[in-house]
Amino acid sequence: MAGNNSNAASVNLEKEQIFGMAEKEMEYRVDLFNRYKEPELNMGENSCIDRCVSKYWQVTNLIGQLLGSNRPPM
């Protein structure tokens, strides 16, 4: 029984660390967004952002699929 309690405590600590890291990441993102935003973007910047965001979401979806299938990275 003592082993189960230490495993549960370890899992809880790991979850707290993960949530703490996620909170810190969001704080950094908000801070950077607020610090570096500009009122308007030109046409070239808009197309560049569109391409970059598209690639970001493609990679994010791929990572989600890999994590969901428990497969090792390619």
All heavy atoms as a GROMACS GRO file, in nm:
protein
  589
    1MET      N    1   0.081  -0.120   0.000
    1MET     CA    2   0.000   0.000   0.000
    1MET      C    3   0.085   0.126   0.000
    1MET      O    4   0.048   0.224  -0.060
    1MET     CB    5  -0.092   0.001   0.124
    1MET     CG    6  -0.210  -0.089   0.111
    1MET     SD    7  -0.331  -0.002   0.014
    1MET     CE    8  -0.458  -0.119   0.009
    2ALA      N    9   0.199   0.124   0.068
    2ALA     CA   10   0.285   0.243   0.074
    2ALA      C   11   0.336   0.279  -0.065
    2ALA      O   12   0.353   0.395  -0.097
    2ALA     CB   13   0.401   0.220   0.170
    3GLY      N   14   0.360   0.179  -0.148
    3GLY     CA   15   0.406   0.203  -0.284
    3GLY      C   16   0.303   0.279  -0.366
    3GLY      O   17   0.337   0.365  -0.446
    4ASN      N   18   0.176   0.244  -0.347
    4ASN     CA   19   0.069   0.313  -0.420
    4ASN      C   20   0.061   0.459  -0.381
    4ASN      O   21   0.036   0.546  -0.464
    4ASN     CB   22  -0.065   0.245  -0.397
    4ASN     CG   23  -0.076   0.112  -0.469
    4ASN    OD1   24  -0.001   0.086  -0.563
    4ASN    ND2   25  -0.166   0.027  -0.426
    5ASN      N   26   0.079   0.487  -0.251
    5ASN     CA   27   0.073   0.626  -0.205
    5ASN      C   28   0.187   0.708  -0.262
    5ASN      O   29   0.168   0.824  -0.299
    5ASN     CB   30   0.075   0.633  -0.051
    5ASN     CG   31  -0.056   0.587   0.009
    5ASN    OD1   32  -0.160   0.586  -0.058
    5ASN    ND2   33  -0.052   0.546   0.135
    6SER      N   34   0.306   0.650  -0.269
    6SER     CA   35   0.420   0.725  -0.324
    6SER      C   36   0.402   0.746  -0.474
    6SER      O   37   0.440   0.850  -0.527
    6SER     CB   38   0.552   0.656  -0.292
    6SER     OG   39   0.568   0.540  -0.369
    7ASN      N   40   0.346   0.648  -0.544
    7ASN     CA   41   0.318   0.665  -0.686
    7ASN      C   42   0.215   0.774  -0.710
    7ASN      O   43   0.230   0.856  -0.800
    7ASN     CB   44   0.269   0.534  -0.749
    7ASN     CG   45   0.382   0.434  -0.769
    7ASN    OD1   46   0.499   0.468  -0.764
    7ASN    ND2   47   0.344   0.309  -0.790
    8ALA      N   48   0.110   0.776  -0.630
    8ALA     CA   49   0.005   0.878  -0.643
    8ALA      C   50   0.063   1.016  -0.613
    8ALA      O   51   0.033   1.113  -0.683
    8ALA     CB   52  -0.110   0.848  -0.550
    9ALA      N   53   0.148   1.026  -0.512
    9ALA     CA   54   0.210   1.154  -0.479
    9ALA      C   55   0.302   1.199  -0.591
    9ALA      O   56   0.305   1.318  -0.625
    9ALA     CB   57   0.288   1.142  -0.348
   10SER      N   58   0.373   1.105  -0.650
   10SER     CA   59   0.462   1.138  -0.762
   10SER      C   60   0.382   1.188  -0.882
   10SER      O   61   0.421   1.285  -0.946
   10SER     CB   62   0.544   1.014  -0.800
   10SER     OG   63   0.621   1.040  -0.914
   11VAL      N   64   0.270   1.123  -0.912
   11VAL     CA   65   0.186   1.164  -1.023
   11VAL      C   66   0.127   1.301  -0.997
   11VAL      O   67   0.124   1.387  -1.086
   11VAL     CB   68   0.074   1.059  -1.049
   11VAL    CG1   69  -0.031   1.113  -1.143
   11VAL    CG2   70   0.133   0.930  -1.102
   12ASN      N   71   0.081   1.326  -0.874
   12ASN     CA   72   0.026   1.457  -0.839
   12ASN      C   73   0.131   1.566  -0.851
   12ASN      O   74   0.102   1.675  -0.901
   12ASN     CB   75  -0.034   1.456  -0.698
   12ASN     CG   76  -0.166   1.382  -0.693
   12ASN    OD1   77  -0.234   1.367  -0.794
   12ASN    ND2   78  -0.202   1.334  -0.575
   13LEU      N   79   0.253   1.538  -0.806
   13LEU     CA   80   0.361   1.636  -0.817
   13LEU      C   81   0.393   1.664  -0.963
   13LEU      O   82   0.411   1.779  -1.003
   13LEU     CB   83   0.486   1.585  -0.745
   13LEU     CG   84   0.610   1.675  -0.750
   13LEU    CD1   85   0.579   1.811  -0.687
   13LEU    CD2   86   0.726   1.609  -0.680
   14GLU      N   87   0.395   1.559  -1.045
   14GLU     CA   88   0.422   1.577  -1.188
   14GLU      C   89   0.312   1.661  -1.254
   14GLU      O   90   0.342   1.749  -1.334
   14GLU     CB   91   0.431   1.440  -1.256
   14GLU     CG   92   0.475   1.446  -1.399
   14GLU     CD   93   0.497   1.308  -1.458
   14GLU    OE1   94   0.557   1.222  -1.392
   14GLU    OE2   95   0.451   1.289  -1.572
   15LYS      N   96   0.186   1.636  -1.219
   15LYS     CA   97   0.075   1.714  -1.273
   15LYS      C   98   0.088   1.860  -1.232
   15LYS      O   99   0.067   1.950  -1.314
   15LYS     CB  100  -0.059   1.659  -1.226
   15LYS     CG  101  -0.102   1.534  -1.296
   15LYS     CD  102  -0.237   1.489  -1.246
   15LYS     CE  103  -0.279   1.360  -1.312
   15LYS     NZ  104  -0.411   1.314  -1.263
   16GLU      N  105   0.123   1.885  -1.107
   16GLU     CA  106   0.141   2.023  -1.060
   16GLU      C  107   0.253   2.092  -1.136
   16GLU      O  108   0.241   2.209  -1.172
   16GLU     CB  109   0.171   2.025  -0.909
   16GLU     CG  110   0.051   1.993  -0.823
   16GLU     CD  111   0.087   1.990  -0.675
   16GLU    OE1  112   0.187   2.052  -0.635
   16GLU    OE2  113   0.012   1.926  -0.599
   17GLN      N  114   0.362   2.020  -1.161
   17GLN     CA  115   0.473   2.078  -1.237
   17GLN      C  116   0.432   2.110  -1.380
   17GLN      O  117   0.464   2.215  -1.434
   17GLN     CB  118   0.593   1.983  -1.236
   17GLN     CG  119   0.661   1.972  -1.102
   17GLN     CD  120   0.768   1.864  -1.100
   17GLN    OE1  121   0.764   1.770  -1.178
   17GLN    NE2  122   0.863   1.878  -1.010
   18ILE      N  123   0.357   2.020  -1.441
   18ILE     CA  124   0.311   2.041  -1.579
   18ILE      C  125   0.218   2.162  -1.585
   18ILE      O  126   0.232   2.248  -1.672
   18ILE     CB  127   0.242   1.915  -1.634
   18ILE    CG1  128   0.346   1.805  -1.655
   18ILE    CG2  129   0.167   1.945  -1.763
   18ILE    CD1  130   0.288   1.669  -1.686
   19PHE      N  131   0.123   2.171  -1.492
   19PHE     CA  132   0.032   2.284  -1.491
   19PHE      C  133   0.106   2.414  -1.462
   19PHE      O  134   0.077   2.517  -1.521
   19PHE     CB  135  -0.081   2.264  -1.390
   19PHE     CG  136  -0.187   2.169  -1.437
   19PHE    CD1  137  -0.216   2.054  -1.366
   19PHE    CD2  138  -0.257   2.192  -1.555
   19PHE    CE1  139  -0.314   1.966  -1.409
   19PHE    CE2  140  -0.354   2.104  -1.599
   19PHE     CZ  141  -0.383   1.991  -1.526
   20GLY      N  142   0.205   2.408  -1.374
   20GLY     CA  143   0.286   2.526  -1.346
   20GLY      C  144   0.362   2.573  -1.469
   20GLY      O  145   0.369   2.693  -1.497
   21MET      N  146   0.417   2.478  -1.544
   21MET     CA  147   0.489   2.514  -1.667
   21MET      C  148   0.393   2.572  -1.770
   21MET      O  149   0.426   2.668  -1.840
   21MET     CB  150   0.560   2.391  -1.722
   21MET     CG  151   0.680   2.349  -1.639
   21MET     SD  152   0.752   2.189  -1.686
   21MET     CE  153   0.781   2.209  -1.859
   22ALA      N  154   0.274   2.515  -1.782
   22ALA     CA  155   0.175   2.565  -1.878
   22ALA      C  156   0.132   2.707  -1.840
   22ALA      O  157   0.118   2.793  -1.928
   22ALA     CB  158   0.054   2.472  -1.883
   23GLU      N  159   0.112   2.731  -1.712
   23GLU     CA  160   0.077   2.867  -1.667
   23GLU      C  161   0.187   2.966  -1.700
   23GLU      O  162   0.162   3.076  -1.749
   23GLU     CB  163   0.050   2.868  -1.516
   23GLU     CG  164  -0.083   2.812  -1.477
   23GLU     CD  165  -0.104   2.817  -1.326
   23GLU    OE1  166  -0.023   2.755  -1.253
   23GLU    OE2  167  -0.198   2.885  -1.283
   24LYS      N  168   0.311   2.928  -1.674
   24LYS     CA  169   0.425   3.016  -1.701
   24LYS      C  170   0.435   3.042  -1.851
   24LYS      O  171   0.460   3.155  -1.894
   24LYS     CB  172   0.553   2.953  -1.648
   24LYS     CG  173   0.674   3.041  -1.652
   24LYS     CD  174   0.654   3.175  -1.584
   24LYS     CE  175   0.669   3.168  -1.436
   24LYS     NZ  176   0.656   3.300  -1.374
   25GLU      N  177   0.414   2.939  -1.933
   25GLU     CA  178   0.419   2.957  -2.078
   25GLU      C  179   0.315   3.059  -2.122
   25GLU      O  180   0.343   3.148  -2.204
   25GLU     CB  181   0.395   2.825  -2.150
   25GLU     CG  182   0.392   2.840  -2.301
   25GLU     CD  183   0.351   2.713  -2.375
   25GLU    OE1  184   0.315   2.612  -2.310
   25GLU    OE2  185   0.353   2.716  -2.498
   26MET      N  186   0.193   3.048  -2.070
   26MET     CA  187   0.088   3.143  -2.106
   26MET      C  188   0.122   3.285  -2.061
   26MET      O  189   0.098   3.381  -2.133
   26MET     CB  190  -0.047   3.100  -2.049
   26MET     CG  191  -0.108   2.982  -2.121
   26MET     SD  192  -0.121   3.004  -2.301
   26MET     CE  193  -0.228   3.143  -2.314
   27GLU      N  194   0.181   3.299  -1.943
   27GLU     CA  195   0.224   3.432  -1.896
   27GLU      C  196   0.326   3.491  -1.993
   27GLU      O  197   0.318   3.609  -2.029
   27GLU     CB  198   0.285   3.422  -1.756
   27GLU     CG  199   0.185   3.396  -1.647
   27GLU     CD  200   0.253   3.374  -1.512
   27GLU    OE1  201   0.371   3.411  -1.495
   27GLU    OE2  202   0.186   3.317  -1.424
   28TYR      N  203   0.422   3.410  -2.037
   28TYR     CA  204   0.524   3.458  -2.131
   28TYR      C  205   0.460   3.499  -2.264
   28TYR      O  206   0.494   3.601  -2.321
   28TYR     CB  207   0.630   3.351  -2.157
   28TYR     CG  208   0.722   3.322  -2.041
   28TYR    CD1  209   0.781   3.198  -2.026
   28TYR    CD2  210   0.752   3.420  -1.946
   28TYR    CE1  211   0.867   3.171  -1.920
   28TYR    CE2  212   0.836   3.394  -1.840
   28TYR     CZ  213   0.894   3.270  -1.828
   28TYR     OH  214   0.978   3.244  -1.724
   29ARG      N  215   0.368   3.416  -2.314
   29ARG     CA  216   0.303   3.446  -2.441
   29ARG      C  217   0.226   3.577  -2.434
   29ARG      O  218   0.234   3.660  -2.524
   29ARG     CB  219   0.209   3.333  -2.483
   29ARG     CG  220   0.281   3.209  -2.529
   29ARG     CD  221   0.179   3.101  -2.569
   29ARG     NE  222   0.246   2.979  -2.604
   29ARG     CZ  223   0.285   2.948  -2.726
   29ARG    NH1  224   0.265   3.032  -2.824
   29ARG    NH2  225   0.345   2.834  -2.750
   30VAL      N  226   0.148   3.595  -2.327
   30VAL     CA  227   0.069   3.718  -2.312
   30VAL      C  228   0.162   3.838  -2.300
   30VAL      O  229   0.140   3.941  -2.364
   30VAL     CB  230  -0.024   3.707  -2.190
   30VAL    CG1  231  -0.086   3.841  -2.155
   30VAL    CG2  232  -0.133   3.603  -2.216
   31ASP      N  233   0.268   3.824  -2.221
   31ASP     CA  234   0.362   3.935  -2.204
   31ASP      C  235   0.427   3.973  -2.338
   31ASP      O  236   0.433   4.091  -2.374
   31ASP     CB  237   0.471   3.897  -2.103
   31ASP     CG  238   0.570   4.009  -2.080
   31ASP    OD1  239   0.526   4.124  -2.056
   31ASP    OD2  240   0.691   3.982  -2.086
   32LEU      N  241   0.473   3.873  -2.413
   32LEU     CA  242   0.536   3.901  -2.542
   32LEU      C  243   0.437   3.959  -2.642
   32LEU      O  244   0.468   4.051  -2.717
   32LEU     CB  245   0.600   3.774  -2.599
   32LEU     CG  246   0.726   3.729  -2.526
   32LEU    CD1  247   0.768   3.590  -2.575
   32LEU    CD2  248   0.839   3.828  -2.544
   33PHE      N  249   0.315   3.907  -2.642
   33PHE     CA  250   0.214   3.960  -2.733
   33PHE      C  251   0.186   4.107  -2.701
   33PHE      O  252   0.180   4.190  -2.791
   33PHE     CB  253   0.084   3.879  -2.721
   33PHE     CG  254  -0.027   3.932  -2.806
   33PHE    CD1  255  -0.030   3.905  -2.942
   33PHE    CD2  256  -0.128   4.010  -2.752
   33PHE    CE1  257  -0.132   3.954  -3.022
   33PHE    CE2  258  -0.229   4.059  -2.831
   33PHE     CZ  259  -0.231   4.031  -2.965
   34ASN      N  260   0.170   4.138  -2.575
   34ASN     CA  261   0.141   4.276  -2.536
   34ASN      C  262   0.259   4.370  -2.561
   34ASN      O  263   0.241   4.486  -2.593
   34ASN     CB  264   0.100   4.283  -2.388
   34ASN     CG  265  -0.036   4.225  -2.365
   34ASN    OD1  266  -0.122   4.225  -2.452
   34ASN    ND2  267  -0.057   4.171  -2.246
   35ARG      N  268   0.378   4.318  -2.551
   35ARG     CA  269   0.496   4.401  -2.568
   35ARG      C  270   0.528   4.430  -2.714
   35ARG      O  271   0.577   4.538  -2.747
   35ARG     CB  272   0.616   4.330  -2.503
   35ARG     CG  273   0.738   4.418  -2.492
   35ARG     CD  274   0.854   4.348  -2.427
   35ARG     NE  275   0.815   4.288  -2.300
   35ARG     CZ  276   0.892   4.211  -2.230
   35ARG    NH1  277   1.013   4.182  -2.273
   35ARG    NH2  278   0.851   4.159  -2.117
   36TYR      N  279   0.503   4.333  -2.802
   36TYR     CA  280   0.551   4.346  -2.940
   36TYR      C  281   0.442   4.362  -3.045
   36TYR      O  282   0.469   4.351  -3.163
   36TYR     CB  283   0.638   4.225  -2.976
   36TYR     CG  284   0.764   4.222  -2.894
   36TYR    CD1  285   0.781   4.128  -2.794
   36TYR    CD2  286   0.864   4.314  -2.914
   36TYR    CE1  287   0.896   4.125  -2.717
   36TYR    CE2  288   0.979   4.313  -2.839
   36TYR     CZ  289   0.994   4.218  -2.740
   36TYR     OH  290   1.106   4.216  -2.665
   37LYS      N  291   0.320   4.389  -3.004
   37LYS     CA  292   0.216   4.402  -3.106
   37LYS      C  293   0.226   4.538  -3.176
   37LYS      O  294   0.267   4.637  -3.117
   37LYS     CB  295   0.077   4.382  -3.046
   37LYS     CG  296   0.035   4.486  -2.946
   37LYS     CD  297  -0.102   4.454  -2.892
   37LYS     CE  298  -0.139   4.556  -2.786
   37LYS     NZ  299  -0.268   4.530  -2.730
   38GLU      N  300   0.190   4.538  -3.302
   38GLU     CA  301   0.190   4.660  -3.382
   38GLU      C  302   0.046   4.686  -3.427
   38GLU      O  303  -0.032   4.592  -3.442
   38GLU     CB  304   0.281   4.644  -3.504
   38GLU     CG  305   0.427   4.629  -3.467
   38GLU     CD  306   0.515   4.618  -3.590
   38GLU    OE1  307   0.471   4.656  -3.700
   38GLU    OE2  308   0.628   4.571  -3.575
   39PRO      N  309   0.012   4.812  -3.453
   39PRO     CA  310  -0.126   4.841  -3.488
   39PRO      C  311  -0.172   4.777  -3.620
   39PRO      O  312  -0.283   4.732  -3.630
   39PRO     CB  313  -0.133   4.992  -3.496
   39PRO     CG  314   0.008   5.040  -3.504
   39PRO     CD  315   0.094   4.931  -3.447
   40GLU      N  316  -0.086   4.772  -3.721
   40GLU     CA  317  -0.124   4.715  -3.850
   40GLU      C  318  -0.006   4.640  -3.912
   40GLU      O  319   0.109   4.673  -3.886
   40GLU     CB  320  -0.165   4.827  -3.946
   40GLU     CG  321  -0.292   4.898  -3.905
   40GLU     CD  322  -0.333   5.004  -4.005
   40GLU    OE1  323  -0.293   4.993  -4.123
   40GLU    OE2  324  -0.404   5.096  -3.964
   41LEU      N  325  -0.040   4.543  -3.994
   41LEU     CA  326   0.062   4.469  -4.068
   41LEU      C  327   0.046   4.498  -4.216
   41LEU      O  328  -0.064   4.521  -4.264
   41LEU     CB  329   0.045   4.318  -4.045
   41LEU     CG  330   0.060   4.268  -3.902
   41LEU    CD1  331   0.024   4.121  -3.897
   41LEU    CD2  332   0.201   4.291  -3.851
   42ASN      N  333   0.157   4.495  -4.290
   42ASN     CA  334   0.146   4.514  -4.435
   42ASN      C  335   0.111   4.380  -4.501
   42ASN      O  336   0.109   4.276  -4.436
   42ASN     CB  337   0.272   4.578  -4.493
   42ASN     CG  338   0.393   4.486  -4.485
   42ASN    OD1  339   0.383   4.366  -4.505
   42ASN    ND2  340   0.508   4.544  -4.456
   43MET      N  341   0.082   4.382  -4.630
   43MET     CA  342   0.037   4.262  -4.701
   43MET      C  343   0.140   4.149  -4.695
   43MET      O  344   0.106   4.033  -4.673
   43MET     CB  345   0.007   4.296  -4.848
   43MET     CG  346  -0.051   4.180  -4.924
   43MET     SD  347  -0.202   4.116  -4.851
   43MET     CE  348  -0.320   4.227  -4.923
   44GLY      N  349   0.268   4.180  -4.710
   44GLY     CA  350   0.372   4.078  -4.704
   44GLY      C  351   0.379   4.012  -4.568
   44GLY      O  352   0.397   3.891  -4.557
   45GLU      N  353   0.365   4.092  -4.463
   45GLU     CA  354   0.367   4.037  -4.327
   45GLU      C  355   0.246   3.948  -4.303
   45GLU      O  356   0.258   3.842  -4.240
   45GLU     CB  357   0.370   4.151  -4.225
   45GLU     CG  358   0.501   4.227  -4.223
   45GLU     CD  359   0.494   4.354  -4.140
   45GLU    OE1  360   0.388   4.421  -4.135
   45GLU    OE2  361   0.598   4.388  -4.079
   46ASN      N  362   0.130   3.988  -4.355
   46ASN     CA  363   0.009   3.906  -4.338
   46ASN      C  364   0.025   3.770  -4.406
   46ASN      O  365  -0.012   3.668  -4.350
   46ASN     CB  366  -0.114   3.978  -4.395
   46ASN     CG  367  -0.171   4.078  -4.299
   46ASN    OD1  368  -0.166   4.059  -4.178
   46ASN    ND2  369  -0.225   4.185  -4.352
   47SER      N  370   0.079   3.767  -4.531
   47SER     CA  371   0.095   3.638  -4.597
   47SER      C  372   0.197   3.552  -4.525
   47SER      O  373   0.180   3.431  -4.516
   47SER     CB  374   0.138   3.646  -4.742
   47SER     OG  375   0.134   3.764  -4.799
   48CYS      N  376   0.302   3.612  -4.476
   48CYS     CA  377   0.405   3.537  -4.403
   48CYS      C  378   0.344   3.476  -4.277
   48CYS      O  379   0.367   3.359  -4.248
   48CYS     CB  380   0.520   3.632  -4.367
   48CYS     SG  381   0.654   3.552  -4.280
   49ILE      N  382   0.265   3.553  -4.206
   49ILE     CA  383   0.201   3.504  -4.084
   49ILE      C  384   0.105   3.391  -4.117
   49ILE      O  385   0.101   3.289  -4.048
   49ILE     CB  386   0.130   3.618  -4.009
   49ILE    CG1  387   0.235   3.710  -3.947
   49ILE    CG2  388   0.036   3.564  -3.903
   49ILE    CD1  389   0.180   3.837  -3.888
   50ASP      N  390   0.027   3.406  -4.226
   50ASP     CA  391  -0.066   3.300  -4.266
   50ASP      C  392   0.007   3.169  -4.292
   50ASP      O  393  -0.036   3.062  -4.247
   50ASP     CB  394  -0.145   3.341  -4.390
   50ASP     CG  395  -0.249   3.448  -4.362
   50ASP    OD1  396  -0.282   3.470  -4.244
   50ASP    OD2  397  -0.295   3.511  -4.459
   51ARG      N  398   0.119   3.176  -4.365
   51ARG     CA  399   0.196   3.054  -4.394
   51ARG      C  400   0.254   2.994  -4.266
   51ARG      O  401   0.250   2.872  -4.247
   51ARG     CB  402   0.309   3.085  -4.493
   51ARG     CG  403   0.261   3.108  -4.635
   51ARG     CD  404   0.376   3.111  -4.734
   51ARG     NE  405   0.484   3.202  -4.698
   51ARG     CZ  406   0.489   3.332  -4.730
   51ARG    NH1  407   0.392   3.387  -4.800
   51ARG    NH2  408   0.592   3.406  -4.695
   52CYS      N  409   0.306   3.080  -4.181
   52CYS     CA  410   0.368   3.032  -4.057
   52CYS      C  411   0.264   2.966  -3.966
   52CYS      O  412   0.288   2.860  -3.910
   52CYS     CB  413   0.435   3.149  -3.986
   52CYS     SG  414   0.525   3.102  -3.838
   53VAL      N  415   0.150   3.030  -3.952
   53VAL     CA  416   0.044   2.974  -3.866
   53VAL      C  417  -0.005   2.841  -3.922
   53VAL      O  418  -0.029   2.746  -3.848
   53VAL     CB  419  -0.071   3.076  -3.849
   53VAL    CG1  420  -0.193   3.011  -3.786
   53VAL    CG2  421  -0.024   3.195  -3.766
   54SER      N  422  -0.018   2.832  -4.054
   54SER     CA  423  -0.060   2.707  -4.117
   54SER      C  424   0.038   2.595  -4.084
   54SER      O  425  -0.002   2.484  -4.046
   54SER     CB  426  -0.070   2.727  -4.268
   54SER     OG  427  -0.099   2.606  -4.330
   55LYS      N  428   0.167   2.623  -4.097
   55LYS     CA  429   0.269   2.522  -4.065
   55LYS      C  430   0.265   2.486  -3.917
   55LYS      O  431   0.279   2.369  -3.880
   55LYS     CB  432   0.408   2.574  -4.103
   55LYS     CG  433   0.429   2.579  -4.252
   55LYS     CD  434   0.565   2.635  -4.286
   55LYS     CE  435   0.582   2.650  -4.437
   55LYS     NZ  436   0.713   2.702  -4.472
   56TYR      N  437   0.246   2.585  -3.831
   56TYR     CA  438   0.237   2.561  -3.686
   56TYR      C  439   0.125   2.463  -3.657
   56TYR      O  440   0.143   2.366  -3.582
   56TYR     CB  441   0.216   2.692  -3.612
   56TYR     CG  442   0.186   2.674  -3.466
   56TYR    CD1  443   0.288   2.657  -3.374
   56TYR    CD2  444   0.055   2.675  -3.420
   56TYR    CE1  445   0.260   2.640  -3.240
   56TYR    CE2  446   0.027   2.658  -3.286
   56TYR     CZ  447   0.129   2.640  -3.196
   56TYR     OH  448   0.101   2.622  -3.063
   57TRP      N  449   0.006   2.485  -3.715
   57TRP     CA  450  -0.108   2.398  -3.687
   57TRP      C  451  -0.088   2.259  -3.748
   57TRP      O  452  -0.132   2.160  -3.689
   57TRP     CB  453  -0.239   2.461  -3.735
   57TRP     CG  454  -0.284   2.568  -3.640
   57TRP    CD1  455  -0.293   2.700  -3.666
   57TRP    CD2  456  -0.318   2.550  -3.502
   57TRP    NE1  457  -0.332   2.768  -3.550
   57TRP    CE2  458  -0.349   2.678  -3.450
   57TRP    CE3  459  -0.327   2.441  -3.418
   57TRP    CZ2  460  -0.388   2.699  -3.319
   57TRP    CZ3  461  -0.365   2.461  -3.285
   57TRP    CH2  462  -0.395   2.588  -3.237
   58GLN      N  463  -0.022   2.250  -3.861
   58GLN     CA  464   0.008   2.118  -3.918
   58GLN      C  465   0.096   2.037  -3.823
   58GLN      O  466   0.070   1.919  -3.796
   58GLN     CB  467   0.078   2.132  -4.054
   58GLN     CG  468  -0.012   2.178  -4.165
   58GLN     CD  469   0.066   2.204  -4.294
   58GLN    OE1  470   0.188   2.199  -4.297
   58GLN    NE2  471  -0.007   2.235  -4.400
   59VAL      N  472   0.199   2.102  -3.770
   59VAL     CA  473   0.290   2.034  -3.677
   59VAL      C  474   0.217   2.000  -3.547
   59VAL      O  475   0.231   1.891  -3.492
   59VAL     CB  476   0.415   2.120  -3.650
   59VAL    CG1  477   0.496   2.064  -3.535
   59VAL    CG2  478   0.499   2.130  -3.775
   60THR      N  479   0.136   2.093  -3.497
   60THR     CA  480   0.061   2.069  -3.373
   60THR      C  481  -0.032   1.950  -3.389
   60THR      O  482  -0.041   1.864  -3.300
   60THR     CB  483  -0.020   2.195  -3.334
   60THR    OG1  484   0.072   2.302  -3.313
   60THR    CG2  485  -0.100   2.173  -3.208
   61ASN      N  486  -0.102   1.942  -3.503
   61ASN     CA  487  -0.191   1.828  -3.528
   61ASN      C  488  -0.112   1.698  -3.538
   61ASN      O  489  -0.155   1.595  -3.484
   61ASN     CB  490  -0.272   1.850  -3.655
   61ASN     CG  491  -0.379   1.955  -3.636
   61ASN    OD1  492  -0.427   1.976  -3.526
   61ASN    ND2  493  -0.414   2.022  -3.744
   62LEU      N  494   0.002   1.701  -3.604
   62LEU     CA  495   0.086   1.581  -3.616
   62LEU      C  496   0.134   1.535  -3.478
   62LEU      O  497   0.128   1.416  -3.447
   62LEU     CB  498   0.206   1.608  -3.707
   62LEU     CG  499   0.301   1.492  -3.730
   62LEU    CD1  500   0.228   1.374  -3.793
   62LEU    CD2  501   0.416   1.536  -3.818
   63ILE      N  502   0.176   1.626  -3.396
   63ILE     CA  503   0.220   1.591  -3.260
   63ILE      C  504   0.105   1.531  -3.182
   63ILE      O  505   0.121   1.432  -3.111
   63ILE     CB  506   0.280   1.714  -3.189
   63ILE    CG1  507   0.414   1.751  -3.254
   63ILE    CG2  508   0.299   1.687  -3.040
   63ILE    CD1  509   0.470   1.883  -3.208
   64GLY      N  510  -0.013   1.591  -3.193
   64GLY     CA  511  -0.131   1.537  -3.125
   64GLY      C  512  -0.161   1.395  -3.168
   64GLY      O  513  -0.194   1.309  -3.087
   65GLN      N  514  -0.150   1.368  -3.299
   65GLN     CA  515  -0.173   1.233  -3.349
   65GLN      C  516  -0.068   1.136  -3.295
   65GLN      O  517  -0.102   1.024  -3.257
   65GLN     CB  518  -0.172   1.234  -3.501
   65GLN     CG  519  -0.291   1.303  -3.563
   65GLN     CD  520  -0.276   1.321  -3.713
   65GLN    OE1  521  -0.180   1.272  -3.773
   65GLN    NE2  522  -0.370   1.391  -3.774
   66LEU      N  523   0.057   1.179  -3.294
   66LEU     CA  524   0.162   1.091  -3.242
   66LEU      C  525   0.143   1.063  -3.094
   66LEU      O  526   0.159   0.949  -3.048
   66LEU     CB  527   0.300   1.152  -3.266
   66LEU     CG  528   0.347   1.156  -3.411
   66LEU    CD1  529   0.475   1.239  -3.423
   66LEU    CD2  530   0.369   1.015  -3.464
   67LEU      N  531   0.106   1.164  -3.018
   67LEU     CA  532   0.083   1.144  -2.875
   67LEU      C  533  -0.038   1.055  -2.852
   67LEU      O  534  -0.038   0.972  -2.761
   67LEU     CB  535   0.065   1.279  -2.804
   67LEU     CG  536   0.189   1.366  -2.792
   67LEU    CD1  537   0.154   1.502  -2.736
   67LEU    CD2  538   0.294   1.297  -2.704
   68GLY      N  539  -0.141   1.072  -2.933
   68GLY     CA  540  -0.262   0.992  -2.919
   68GLY      C  541  -0.240   0.846  -2.954
   68GLY      O  542  -0.307   0.757  -2.901
   69SER      N  543  -0.148   0.819  -3.042
   69SER     CA  544  -0.124   0.680  -3.083
   69SER      C  545  -0.012   0.615  -3.003
   69SER      O  546   0.018   0.497  -3.023
   69SER     CB  547  -0.088   0.675  -3.231
   69SER     OG  548   0.037   0.737  -3.254
   70ASN      N  549   0.054   0.692  -2.917
   70ASN     CA  550   0.167   0.642  -2.835
   70ASN      C  551   0.279   0.586  -2.921
   70ASN      O  552   0.348   0.493  -2.884
   70ASN     CB  553   0.121   0.536  -2.735
   70ASN     CG  554   0.036   0.595  -2.626
   70ASN    OD1  555   0.060   0.706  -2.581
   70ASN    ND2  556  -0.065   0.522  -2.584
   71ARG      N  557   0.297   0.644  -3.042
   71ARG     CA  558   0.405   0.601  -3.129
   71ARG      C  559   0.528   0.688  -3.103
   71ARG      O  560   0.516   0.804  -3.068
   71ARG     CB  561   0.364   0.617  -3.275
   71ARG     CG  562   0.261   0.516  -3.316
   71ARG     CD  563   0.215   0.527  -3.459
   71ARG     NE  564   0.304   0.600  -3.547
   71ARG     CZ  565   0.266   0.668  -3.653
   71ARG    NH1  566   0.138   0.675  -3.682
   71ARG    NH2  567   0.352   0.730  -3.730
   72PRO      N  568   0.645   0.630  -3.123
   72PRO     CA  569   0.767   0.711  -3.108
   72PRO      C  570   0.778   0.811  -3.222
   72PRO      O  571   0.719   0.791  -3.329
   72PRO     CB  572   0.880   0.608  -3.115
   72PRO     CG  573   0.822   0.492  -3.185
   72PRO     CD  574   0.673   0.492  -3.156
   73PRO      N  575   0.851   0.922  -3.203
   73PRO     CA  576   0.868   1.020  -3.311
   73PRO      C  577   0.934   0.957  -3.433
   73PRO      O  578   1.006   0.859  -3.423
   73PRO     CB  579   0.959   1.126  -3.250
   73PRO     CG  580   0.970   1.096  -3.107
   73PRO     CD  581   0.920   0.957  -3.084
   74MET      N  582   0.908   1.018  -3.549
   74MET     CA  583   0.963   0.965  -3.676
   74MET      C  584   1.112   0.985  -3.682
   74MET      O  585   1.171   1.071  -3.641
   74MET     CB  586   0.899   1.038  -3.794
   74MET     CG  587   0.754   1.006  -3.807
   74MET     SD  588   0.690   1.095  -3.950
   74MET     CE  589   0.538   1.152  -3.884
   0.00000   0.00000   0.00000
